[in-house]
Amino acid sequence: MTFPAFVKQSALASAARHCCVCRRFKGLYLDVHHIKLESEGGSNDLSNAIALCFDCHGDAGHYNPKHPRGNRYSPQELAIHRDNWHRIVEEDGIQPPAEPSAVHCRYLVCTNFTDIADVCRGDLDNLPVSDAVVVANPVLEFQRQLIELHGNDSRGDEVFLQEYRSEESYLEQHGAASSVEQSNEPGYSYFHATRTLSGSEIEGGLGGIDPLSVFLQKAGVEPEDLAHAYTGRCECGGSGELEEHVRIRPLWTVYLAVSNLSDNPLRLSQLICQTEFESDTEARQFTYPSDTASHRLNLPRPAIVNGQTALIPLLTLFAPLRPVQYISHISIYRSISSSQGQTVSRSDLAGAMNGHSVAGPAIWPSTLVAETSRGRTVEPVHELDFSNLYVVSRHWMAGSCPQLFGRRSSASGLTYLGELFSASPGQVCTEKMDVDEGICCLIIAELEPETTEISEVRVNGTIVSRRTCLSQGEYLEIPVMPGDRVEIEGSYSLLAGVVPLAKSKWQTNELIEQFMWTSALSPRS
């Protein structure tokens, strides 16, 4: 449940559409936040409401007094900010300004190599910003060099190596590989075994396939942090053979998106920022800059008109090998072709940043200087905060089988049990299993843009569910006990217009890990 409309209106009016924390007028770019979260017993009354801009809302969410980068705003502190600002608004008669802010700044992270290559070329049709232009700077030049080094506009997060007839033949060749089940290694639930590639395997085997992995190796990244090999069976509509793939470090890019909200042209002049321009090719662990000295970076001075957005490249990141687990507050999905879809989400990536590496020059903005027909405007830019930014991701709409999980009675987390209905799309299958010790519930989850039709679920011969249809993000829970005999009959089908393609195993693994992780964040009683 959320705030009633009259509560939102009162909260915005009492704050004169300013943020109660940073006290900037934000107009339409405000949220009404629960001071005490609903999940912790907070009410939907005006006494529990505070108007916050998108940036400060991100700083208020998920309060943790042990947050590694300082303390987030606590409920008590938010209430003080709200009451103090409301008093100032009332006593001083503050009103929304007649001339609102001309600029809207936010951070954008691009996680798909093709989208990054498009930005480097200036082809921005597939980005979720209207009428965008790219601002040239040393970061953009470095990213163009990486695209040129790779040699084409496509780069996945995995590379196929070899197929094996059996686990014995695989282990005979790679005796040092470790079983995922025996090692209980997190992050690889979909696979059977993993191993670390040697430096010579990376340079020789991957060199002709992925030049960026060789670049990272020469830039000082150790083999164990550079690529992992993993094996899994090609079950979902496949041959069932054991396949070995290599997970490689994904390339991510970070931009400051600057939109013109005024009716007049806006000329970008300078970015006041901290910079790391001396690191031309070095790859280093992601950290916030320790140098507090600010620099003025002159910007090319193109005029952006009303509604237009300028993208200023800031960082080049290589994401970690393990699945990146993050919280999405708002997500918007769209199809960009018959085989690819794109998701834009306002997300919290803070928990995943320890595994990222920064390569090349870097820019950390604090203030934007621009010129309008009325004169110069100076806009503060919120510190780059990975707990509150927009993430653009693209993936193949190939579809896969629905996934089966077990919830253990002794823990809140899930155990991955495998795929269901692994024959071709549309083919009805019956899966039979005996419930393992400690499992109290089975969960059938549809994690991809497809439809799962579950005809019947029988537990010890008794029908407990019939004619259930699951779309992406939906799941069915089946209470069970250890030793129960469970039969699940059904099929899955691709969405209309989706072209059947070979499925990325790593993409499936990430979906499984994300589902298990978010389930652990919200345990059921």
Phi, psi and omega in degrees: 000152180234182180293141171298158184301320183291331177290316177300315181298318180293320180295318179291319180292319181296332179265002183053036181055032170256157172285131183288346180263300181274347173064025175268142173291127182237358175057244181282345189265060180228147169247153169257114191256146172283121177298310170256121187300146177303320182296344179252016176097008180291146183271172175257027179271165179299330181294343182250014185250143175216137178275123181228144172288167184301322182292310181291332175298319178296324179287338181273333185291150174052053182303133178216113183296347179254021179304133189294341181244057180089174183270134172290166177293124178278163177303320181295318180292322178298318180297321178295314178302315181299310184295319179296316182289320178300321179295318179296317179301316183289314184289323184264358179063038182290135179235158172304135185296148177294329179247093182293170179305137182275349190230141171237118181249139173205163182261142183231128176249127180253123186249004182248132185296321181296319177297320179296316178298322178298317179298317180299328178274349184085012177266100190248019184297329184266004177272146184277043174229142186278132171049058188271154171228153180255134178267122181288137175198178182299329179294315178298319180297320178295317179296323175297323178295321178294318178298317179295320179298320181293324173096347174207174187269006183237132176207115179276182178265002179214156179230130178285134179253301189199159177246141181235146181284333184206165176294329180297315180293327177292312182292333177297324180274327184232074183293339182277356180294147181247139178289131179297319182293317182287323181278346183054037183284123182287153175097355184227039187300332185281348190249167181265320185209156177225160174204159178265134178282148176281165178299322180290325177295321180294312183290322182273307184286322183266343187305318181278347182259317184224087180300335181291330176294320177294321176303314181294323179297316179290336179276002173106005179280130181288151182306320182293341177259006188250321183201140174236137172265144178215154182238148176201159181274142176277080189266317189286093182073013185246197188275342184085000177290157178276124183244141174251128177237163177242126173276124180247161183290119179290145176269127175239153175228148181240135181231152164263118179264120183244115181252141177272114180265352183273173178274353185248156177300147182235125180254119177287134185246300183217154171240117175275123193200170165261145185228156172228074184270346182284344182270076187292317182231353185296136172258129183220159179300139180295125172214156173285149186295139178269337179286123182269356181291135180261149178235154176257112180262113179290137181253146169306146192254053175285145176275128174253133185272177180306128178085351181275153183233134174257131176260121179252110180297135184241313188220151170242118184243148166247115184290161182290167180288321182288160179303136178273116183258127184212166181256127176257121179276319180221132179228138176234126182249142173212150176273130179252353174194180180289347184235356182226145175233159181231138178240133174244125183223144169271116197228164174247106180256007189302322183291347184256358191284343181298332182269000182276150173244143175259137177233143175073194181296155180217147180231132179238096188282154174228330183213140176248131176250128181222165181237134177238179178295341180266358180123195184279141174236137180243117184246122174293140178250125180300141178308141177301111185237112185286358173271358184207082178207178181255134182244129177251120179231151179230144180211160179284134179269056185276336183079156179206181180284157170295156185248148182245131180233157174238136175259128182271143183291338184268355183211160181276341184281176181250156171248131179280129183250346176129184180269153175247153173055053189279008172284190182294155177305138178088348181272121182286132181230157173239120179258134180237140181203155172256133185289129181287162177300135177092350180273127179248350183203138171258143180233121174260119186237136172258110188257358188231169182285076179205183182234133175249127177252115178257108184291309181209149168235124181241133175243116183054038177087351181262130179288122180248348177205143182214139173054061178253131180247127181244129171257177183305131179089356181258156180209160180240128178258136182234106177297134181217175174228154178305136180091349178298146173262119185243134175236128181237121181246131179173194181202172173229156180219146178285158176292154179301132178089351179280130181275125178298127181226163172295127188278138173289119181293324180293322178298318177297317179299319180296320178297318179296313181296320180295320179296316180295321182292313180293329176294323178291330178290332183235069181297148180264145180281000000 
